[in-house]
Amino acid sequence: MSDLVSDAAERHELGAADLVLGLGEPQRVGRFRFFLDGQRWEWSDAVARMHGYAPGEVEPTTELLRRHKHPDDRERVAAVFDDVLEGKPFSSRHRIVDTSGRTHCVIVAGDRMLDDTGTPIGTSGFYVDVTDSLHTDITNVLEAVADARARIEQAKGVLMAAYGITAERAFDVLVWRSQETNLKVRDLAARFLDAVAGKSSPETRSRIDQALLTLE
């Protein structure tokens, strides 16, 4: 009976750690334990889900965990497994592939578990699934690049129309002013567009209107 109570308490602790570490999103962070005696693994429900399993569906083993490592990361992660199996502290950032074939980017860290005498008995640690945040960062970067490129193209267009120059020469002008003002080209382009927006003379607008309306 005491073993059953102990196991239940450990499972409760693992689940509670998900909630605490996950800050309300337990599927993002989970705990694990590895016991040197019997080479036994335990993982929380969140870690099971990261690998594509329902809680309690499978018993985690070293071989099972190895199979879920991304093929391109397996050689590098092999050294991490060596540390775990020896009860050493470790940290790693790598990819795992769940049962549906989806790739997850995870951060895994662990430290030694000691018994009452200070003897190492295994490793305990956590998984953090950073897949969504990584994708968000990439998306934000791409959007920022696209926005900067659009502003530069608009600024080039204004210079081309104003001076009758080519796109290449217009970009050269922006680069020159960028160096003169110690501003990045994208920032210079944004400021330039803000400065000229709505500032054209009535005569200029009239010529633009005429050109636009008489095109065939």
C-alpha positions as protocol buffer text, in pm:
chain_id: "A"
residue {
  index: 1
  type: MET
  ca { x: 0 y: 0 z: 0 }
}
residue {
  index: 2
  type: SER
  ca { x: 284 y: 238 z: 84 }
}
residue {
  index: 3
  type: ASP
  ca { x: 432 y: 184 z: -264 }
}
residue {
  index: 4
  type: LEU
  ca { x: 99 y: 270 z: -424 }
}
residue {
  index: 5
  type: VAL
  ca { x: 73 y: 585 z: -215 }
}
residue {
  index: 6
  type: SER
  ca { x: 432 y: 676 z: -303 }
}
residue {
  index: 7
  type: ASP
  ca { x: 371 y: 623 z: -676 }
}
residue {
  index: 8
  type: ALA
  ca { x: 53 y: 829 z: -662 }
}
residue {
  index: 9
  type: ALA
  ca { x: 235 y: 1107 z: -479 }
}
residue {
  index: 10
  type: GLU
  ca { x: 512 y: 1108 z: -740 }
}
residue {
  index: 11
  type: ARG
  ca { x: 261 y: 1125 z: -1025 }
}
residue {
  index: 12
  type: HIS
  ca { x: 82 y: 1411 z: -850 }
}
residue {
  index: 13
  type: GLU
  ca { x: 414 y: 1593 z: -807 }
}
residue {
  index: 14
  type: LEU
  ca { x: 498 y: 1554 z: -1175 }
}
residue {
  index: 15
  type: GLY
  ca { x: 156 y: 1684 z: -1278 }
}
residue {
  index: 16
  type: ALA
  ca { x: 176 y: 1976 z: -1037 }
}
residue {
  index: 17
  type: ALA
  ca { x: 518 y: 2067 z: -1177 }
}
residue {
  index: 18
  type: ASP
  ca { x: 361 y: 2093 z: -1522 }
}
residue {
  index: 19
  type: LEU
  ca { x: 119 y: 2355 z: -1395 }
}
residue {
  index: 20
  type: VAL
  ca { x: 379 y: 2550 z: -1201 }
}
residue {
  index: 21
  type: LEU
  ca { x: 650 y: 2548 z: -1469 }
}
residue {
  index: 22
  type: GLY
  ca { x: 401 y: 2589 z: -1752 }
}
residue {
  index: 23
  type: LEU
  ca { x: 244 y: 2901 z: -1602 }
}
residue {
  index: 24
  type: GLY
  ca { x: -102 y: 2785 z: -1699 }
}
residue {
  index: 25
  type: GLU
  ca { x: 5 y: 2600 z: -2014 }
}
residue {
  index: 26
  type: PRO
  ca { x: 103 y: 2253 z: -1888 }
}
residue {
  index: 27
  type: GLN
  ca { x: 134 y: 2116 z: -2241 }
}
residue {
  index: 28
  type: ARG
  ca { x: 441 y: 2337 z: -2294 }
}
residue {
  index: 29
  type: VAL
  ca { x: 649 y: 2223 z: -1998 }
}
residue {
  index: 30
  type: GLY
  ca { x: 684 y: 1883 z: -1836 }
}
residue {
  index: 31
  type: ARG
  ca { x: 897 y: 1692 z: -1591 }
}
residue {
  index: 32
  type: PHE
  ca { x: 1086 y: 1364 z: -1610 }
}
residue {
  index: 33
  type: ARG
  ca { x: 1283 y: 1134 z: -1382 }
}
residue {
  index: 34
  type: PHE
  ca { x: 1538 y: 867 z: -1462 }
}
residue {
  index: 35
  type: PHE
  ca { x: 1637 y: 612 z: -1197 }
}
residue {
  index: 36
  type: LEU
  ca { x: 1974 y: 439 z: -1226 }
}
residue {
  index: 37
  type: ASP
  ca { x: 1834 y: 137 z: -1045 }
}
residue {
  index: 38
  type: GLY
  ca { x: 1657 y: -59 z: -1317 }
}
residue {
  index: 39
  type: GLN
  ca { x: 1717 y: 215 z: -1579 }
}
residue {
  index: 40
  type: ARG
  ca { x: 1359 y: 328 z: -1515 }
}
residue {
  index: 41
  type: TRP
  ca { x: 1203 y: 643 z: -1665 }
}
residue {
  index: 42
  type: GLU
  ca { x: 906 y: 848 z: -1553 }
}
residue {
  index: 43
  type: TRP
  ca { x: 757 y: 1136 z: -1745 }
}
residue {
  index: 44
  type: SER
  ca { x: 470 y: 1372 z: -1676 }
}
residue {
  index: 45
  type: ASP
  ca { x: 156 y: 1388 z: -1888 }
}
residue {
  index: 46
  type: ALA
  ca { x: 291 y: 1694 z: -2071 }
}
residue {
  index: 47
  type: VAL
  ca { x: 608 y: 1515 z: -2182 }
}
residue {
  index: 48
  type: ALA
  ca { x: 401 y: 1217 z: -2298 }
}
residue {
  index: 49
  type: ARG
  ca { x: 187 y: 1453 z: -2508 }
}
residue {
  index: 50
  type: MET
  ca { x: 496 y: 1618 z: -2658 }
}
residue {
  index: 51
  type: HIS
  ca { x: 589 y: 1274 z: -2791 }
}
residue {
  index: 52
  type: GLY
  ca { x: 236 y: 1214 z: -2920 }
}
residue {
  index: 53
  type: TYR
  ca { x: 108 y: 979 z: -2649 }
}
residue {
  index: 54
  type: ALA
  ca { x: -193 y: 1002 z: -2424 }
}
residue {
  index: 55
  type: PRO
  ca { x: -106 y: 1003 z: -2053 }
}
residue {
  index: 56
  type: GLY
  ca { x: -36 y: 647 z: -1941 }
}
residue {
  index: 57
  type: GLU
  ca { x: -45 y: 509 z: -2296 }
}
residue {
  index: 58
  type: VAL
  ca { x: 316 y: 389 z: -2296 }
}
residue {
  index: 59
  type: GLU
  ca { x: 595 y: 331 z: -2048 }
}
residue {
  index: 60
  type: PRO
  ca { x: 891 y: 556 z: -2136 }
}
residue {
  index: 61
  type: THR
  ca { x: 1219 y: 376 z: -2197 }
}
residue {
  index: 62
  type: THR
  ca { x: 1562 y: 482 z: -2318 }
}
residue {
  index: 63
  type: GLU
  ca { x: 1503 y: 314 z: -2653 }
}
residue {
  index: 64
  type: LEU
  ca { x: 1163 y: 480 z: -2696 }
}
residue {
  index: 65
  type: LEU
  ca { x: 1310 y: 822 z: -2627 }
}
residue {
  index: 66
  type: ARG
  ca { x: 1597 y: 760 z: -2869 }
}
residue {
  index: 67
  type: ARG
  ca { x: 1351 y: 670 z: -3146 }
}
residue {
  index: 68
  type: HIS
  ca { x: 1171 y: 1000 z: -3105 }
}
residue {
  index: 69
  type: LYS
  ca { x: 1483 y: 1212 z: -3153 }
}
residue {
  index: 70
  type: HIS
  ca { x: 1503 y: 1388 z: -3489 }
}
residue {
  index: 71
  type: PRO
  ca { x: 1733 y: 1189 z: -3722 }
}
residue {
  index: 72
  type: ASP
  ca { x: 1961 y: 1489 z: -3774 }
}
residue {
  index: 73
  type: ASP
  ca { x: 2000 y: 1537 z: -3398 }
}
residue {
  index: 74
  type: ARG
  ca { x: 2046 y: 1177 z: -3282 }
}
residue {
  index: 75
  type: GLU
  ca { x: 2424 y: 1174 z: -3296 }
}
residue {
  index: 76
  type: ARG
  ca { x: 2451 y: 1496 z: -3098 }
}
residue {
  index: 77
  type: VAL
  ca { x: 2190 y: 1386 z: -2844 }
}
residue {
  index: 78
  type: ALA
  ca { x: 2369 y: 1053 z: -2791 }
}
residue {
  index: 79
  type: ALA
  ca { x: 2618 y: 1231 z: -2563 }
}
residue {
  index: 80
  type: VAL
  ca { x: 2328 y: 1371 z: -2363 }
}
residue {
  index: 81
  type: PHE
  ca { x: 2190 y: 1021 z: -2310 }
}
residue {
  index: 82
  type: ASP
  ca { x: 2531 y: 912 z: -2185 }
}
residue {
  index: 83
  type: ASP
  ca { x: 2518 y: 1183 z: -1918 }
}
residue {
  index: 84
  type: VAL
  ca { x: 2163 y: 1086 z: -1820 }
}
residue {
  index: 85
  type: LEU
  ca { x: 2248 y: 718 z: -1794 }
}
residue {
  index: 86
  type: GLU
  ca { x: 2542 y: 807 z: -1570 }
}
residue {
  index: 87
  type: GLY
  ca { x: 2329 y: 1031 z: -1350 }
}
residue {
  index: 88
  type: LYS
  ca { x: 2510 y: 1349 z: -1455 }
}
residue {
  index: 89
  type: PRO
  ca { x: 2359 y: 1699 z: -1499 }
}
residue {
  index: 90
  type: PHE
  ca { x: 2297 y: 1805 z: -1859 }
}
residue {
  index: 91
  type: SER
  ca { x: 2114 y: 2047 z: -2086 }
}
residue {
  index: 92
  type: SER
  ca { x: 2027 y: 2021 z: -2453 }
}
residue {
  index: 93
  type: ARG
  ca { x: 1827 y: 2195 z: -2722 }
}
residue {
  index: 94
  type: HIS
  ca { x: 1716 y: 1955 z: -2995 }
}
residue {
  index: 95
  type: ARG
  ca { x: 1420 y: 1825 z: -3193 }
}
residue {
  index: 96
  type: ILE
  ca { x: 1186 y: 1536 z: -3130 }
}
residue {
  index: 97
  type: VAL
  ca { x: 935 y: 1380 z: -3370 }
}
residue {
  index: 98
  type: ASP
  ca { x: 600 y: 1279 z: -3221 }
}
residue {
  index: 99
  type: THR
  ca { x: 386 y: 981 z: -3320 }
}
residue {
  index: 100
  type: SER
  ca { x: 207 y: 1185 z: -3588 }
}
residue {
  index: 101
  type: GLY
  ca { x: 535 y: 1290 z: -3751 }
}
residue {
  index: 102
  type: ARG
  ca { x: 526 y: 1648 z: -3623 }
}
residue {
  index: 103
  type: THR
  ca { x: 862 y: 1795 z: -3523 }
}
residue {
  index: 104
  type: HIS
  ca { x: 894 y: 1972 z: -3188 }
}
residue {
  index: 105
  type: CYS
  ca { x: 1182 y: 2194 z: -3082 }
}
residue {
  index: 106
  type: VAL
  ca { x: 1252 y: 2125 z: -2715 }
}
residue {
  index: 107
  type: ILE
  ca { x: 1487 y: 2236 z: -2442 }
}
residue {
  index: 108
  type: VAL
  ca { x: 1570 y: 1955 z: -2199 }
}
residue {
  index: 109
  type: ALA
  ca { x: 1767 y: 2001 z: -1878 }
}
residue {
  index: 110
  type: GLY
  ca { x: 1834 y: 1772 z: -1585 }
}
residue {
  index: 111
  type: ASP
  ca { x: 2032 y: 1745 z: -1265 }
}
residue {
  index: 112
  type: ARG
  ca { x: 2134 y: 1462 z: -1035 }
}
residue {
  index: 113
  type: MET
  ca { x: 1891 y: 1306 z: -792 }
}
residue {
  index: 114
  type: LEU
  ca { x: 2054 y: 1210 z: -462 }
}
residue {
  index: 115
  type: ASP
  ca { x: 1935 y: 985 z: -184 }
}
residue {
  index: 116
  type: ASP
  ca { x: 1950 y: 1072 z: 186 }
}
residue {
  index: 117
  type: THR
  ca { x: 2319 y: 977 z: 198 }
}
residue {
  index: 118
  type: GLY
  ca { x: 2411 y: 1199 z: -97 }
}
residue {
  index: 119
  type: THR
  ca { x: 2455 y: 908 z: -335 }
}
residue {
  index: 120
  type: PRO
  ca { x: 2337 y: 971 z: -694 }
}
residue {
  index: 121
  type: ILE
  ca { x: 2027 y: 766 z: -775 }
}
residue {
  index: 122
  type: GLY
  ca { x: 1937 y: 918 z: -1110 }
}
residue {
  index: 123
  type: THR
  ca { x: 1846 y: 1236 z: -1294 }
}
residue {
  index: 124
  type: SER
  ca { x: 1542 y: 1462 z: -1280 }
}
residue {
  index: 125
  type: GLY
  ca { x: 1462 y: 1756 z: -1502 }
}
residue {
  index: 126
  type: PHE
  ca { x: 1221 y: 1918 z: -1742 }
}
residue {
  index: 127
  type: TYR
  ca { x: 1121 y: 1951 z: -2106 }
}
residue {
  index: 128
  type: VAL
  ca { x: 1016 y: 2285 z: -2256 }
}
residue {
  index: 129
  type: ASP
  ca { x: 844 y: 2275 z: -2596 }
}
residue {
  index: 130
  type: VAL
  ca { x: 953 y: 2597 z: -2771 }
}
residue {
  index: 131
  type: THR
  ca { x: 812 y: 2507 z: -3114 }
}
residue {
  index: 132
  type: ASP
  ca { x: 536 y: 2767 z: -3120 }
}
residue {
  index: 133
  type: SER
  ca { x: 752 y: 3047 z: -2983 }
}
residue {
  index: 134
  type: LEU
  ca { x: 1023 y: 2962 z: -3236 }
}
residue {
  index: 135
  type: HIS
  ca { x: 773 y: 2971 z: -3521 }
}
residue {
  index: 136
  type: THR
  ca { x: 634 y: 3300 z: -3388 }
}
residue {
  index: 137
  type: ASP
  ca { x: 984 y: 3450 z: -3376 }
}
residue {
  index: 138
  type: ILE
  ca { x: 1052 y: 3339 z: -3733 }
}
residue {
  index: 139
  type: THR
  ca { x: 718 y: 3477 z: -3851 }
}
residue {
  index: 140
  type: ASN
  ca { x: 784 y: 3809 z: -3679 }
}
residue {
  index: 141
  type: VAL
  ca { x: 1127 y: 3834 z: -3838 }
}
residue {
  index: 142
  type: LEU
  ca { x: 990 y: 3757 z: -4184 }
}
residue {
  index: 143
  type: GLU
  ca { x: 713 y: 4013 z: -4141 }
}
residue {
  index: 144
  type: ALA
  ca { x: 964 y: 4275 z: -4028 }
}
residue {
  index: 145
  type: VAL
  ca { x: 1188 y: 4199 z: -4327 }
}
residue {
  index: 146
  type: ALA
  ca { x: 892 y: 4224 z: -4565 }
}
residue {
  index: 147
  type: ASP
  ca { x: 783 y: 4555 z: -4411 }
}
residue {
  index: 148
  type: ALA
  ca { x: 1134 y: 4699 z: -4432 }
}
residue {
  index: 149
  type: ARG
  ca { x: 1170 y: 4586 z: -4792 }
}
residue {
  index: 150
  type: ALA
  ca { x: 836 y: 4743 z: -4883 }
}
residue {
  index: 151
  type: ARG
  ca { x: 936 y: 5077 z: -4732 }
}
residue {
  index: 152
  type: ILE
  ca { x: 1268 y: 5074 z: -4915 }
}
residue {
  index: 153
  type: GLU
  ca { x: 1093 y: 4997 z: -5244 }
}
residue {
  index: 154
  type: GLN
  ca { x: 847 y: 5282 z: -5185 }
}
residue {
  index: 155
  type: ALA
  ca { x: 1129 y: 5524 z: -5110 }
}
residue {
  index: 156
  type: LYS
  ca { x: 1312 y: 5413 z: -5424 }
}
residue {
  index: 157
  type: GLY
  ca { x: 995 y: 5473 z: -5624 }
}
residue {
  index: 158
  type: VAL
  ca { x: 966 y: 5829 z: -5495 }
}
residue {
  index: 159
  type: LEU
  ca { x: 1327 y: 5904 z: -5587 }
}
residue {
  index: 160
  type: MET
  ca { x: 1290 y: 5744 z: -5929 }
}
residue {
  index: 161
  type: ALA
  ca { x: 985 y: 5956 z: -6005 }
}
residue {
  index: 162
  type: ALA
  ca { x: 1135 y: 6275 z: -5866 }
}
residue {
  index: 163
  type: TYR
  ca { x: 1475 y: 6251 z: -6032 }
}
residue {
  index: 164
  type: GLY
  ca { x: 1409 y: 6028 z: -6331 }
}
residue {
  index: 165
  type: ILE
  ca { x: 1670 y: 5774 z: -6220 }
}
residue {
  index: 166
  type: THR
  ca { x: 1685 y: 5396 z: -6221 }
}
residue {
  index: 167
  type: ALA
  ca { x: 1596 y: 5173 z: -5928 }
}
residue {
  index: 168
  type: GLU
  ca { x: 1964 y: 5093 z: -5881 }
}
residue {
  index: 169
  type: ARG
  ca { x: 2062 y: 5459 z: -5862 }
}
residue {
  index: 170
  type: ALA
  ca { x: 1772 y: 5532 z: -5627 }
}
residue {
  index: 171
  type: PHE
  ca { x: 1897 y: 5262 z: -5392 }
}
residue {
  index: 172
  type: ASP
  ca { x: 2249 y: 5408 z: -5413 }
}
residue {
  index: 173
  type: VAL
  ca { x: 2106 y: 5743 z: -5300 }
}
residue {
  index: 174
  type: LEU
  ca { x: 1938 y: 5578 z: -5001 }
}
residue {
  index: 175
  type: VAL
  ca { x: 2258 y: 5396 z: -4908 }
}
residue {
  index: 176
  type: TRP
  ca { x: 2459 y: 5718 z: -4935 }
}
residue {
  index: 177
  type: ARG
  ca { x: 2217 y: 5906 z: -4709 }
}
residue {
  index: 178
  type: SER
  ca { x: 2212 y: 5609 z: -4473 }
}
residue {
  index: 179
  type: GLN
  ca { x: 2588 y: 5637 z: -4430 }
}
residue {
  index: 180
  type: GLU
  ca { x: 2571 y: 6015 z: -4397 }
}
residue {
  index: 181
  type: THR
  ca { x: 2304 y: 6004 z: -4125 }
}
residue {
  index: 182
  type: ASN
  ca { x: 2424 y: 5685 z: -3954 }
}
residue {
  index: 183
  type: LEU
  ca { x: 2079 y: 5533 z: -3998 }
}
residue {
  index: 184
  type: LYS
  ca { x: 1994 y: 5191 z: -4129 }
}
residue {
  index: 185
  type: VAL
  ca { x: 1855 y: 5199 z: -4482 }
}
residue {
  index: 186
  type: ARG
  ca { x: 1514 y: 5072 z: -4368 }
}
residue {
  index: 187
  type: ASP
  ca { x: 1491 y: 5343 z: -4099 }
}
residue {
  index: 188
  type: LEU
  ca { x: 1603 y: 5613 z: -4340 }
}
residue {
  index: 189
  type: ALA
  ca { x: 1345 y: 5497 z: -4594 }
}
residue {
  index: 190
  type: ALA
  ca { x: 1069 y: 5508 z: -4332 }
}
residue {
  index: 191
  type: ARG
  ca { x: 1164 y: 5860 z: -4221 }
}
residue {
  index: 192
  type: PHE
  ca { x: 1194 y: 5978 z: -4580 }
}
residue {
  index: 193
  type: LEU
  ca { x: 847 y: 5848 z: -4664 }
}
residue {
  index: 194
  type: ASP
  ca { x: 701 y: 6013 z: -4355 }
}
residue {
  index: 195
  type: ALA
  ca { x: 870 y: 6341 z: -4452 }
}
residue {
  index: 196
  type: VAL
  ca { x: 734 y: 6350 z: -4807 }
}
residue {
  index: 197
  type: ALA
  ca { x: 391 y: 6199 z: -4742 }
}
residue {
  index: 198
  type: GLY
  ca { x: 119 y: 6442 z: -4850 }
}
residue {
  index: 199
  type: LYS
  ca { x: 375 y: 6718 z: -4921 }
}
residue {
  index: 200
  type: SER
  ca { x: 351 y: 6733 z: -5301 }
}
residue {
  index: 201
  type: SER
  ca { x: 248 y: 7062 z: -5458 }
}
residue {
  index: 202
  type: PRO
  ca { x: -87 y: 7111 z: -5635 }
}
residue {
  index: 203
  type: GLU
  ca { x: 98 y: 7127 z: -5966 }
}
residue {
  index: 204
  type: THR
  ca { x: 268 y: 6793 z: -5902 }
}
residue {
  index: 205
  type: ARG
  ca { x: -59 y: 6629 z: -5800 }
}
residue {
  index: 206
  type: SER
  ca { x: -224 y: 6773 z: -6110 }
}
residue {
  index: 207
  type: ARG
  ca { x: 41 y: 6623 z: -6337 }
}
residue {
  index: 208
  type: ILE
  ca { x: 5 y: 6288 z: -6162 }
}
residue {
  index: 209
  type: ASP
  ca { x: -372 y: 6302 z: -6199 }
}
residue {
  index: 210
  type: GLN
  ca { x: -343 y: 6384 z: -6567 }
}
residue {
  index: 211
  type: ALA
  ca { x: -92 y: 6107 z: -6632 }
}
residue {
  index: 212
  type: LEU
  ca { x: -300 y: 5853 z: -6445 }
}
residue {
  index: 213
  type: LEU
  ca { x: -628 y: 5943 z: -6613 }
}
residue {
  index: 214
  type: THR
  ca { x: -492 y: 5963 z: -6966 }
}
residue {
  index: 215
  type: LEU
  ca { x: -315 y: 5627 z: -6969 }
}
residue {
  index: 216
  type: GLU
  ca { x: -447 y: 5385 z: -7229 }
}
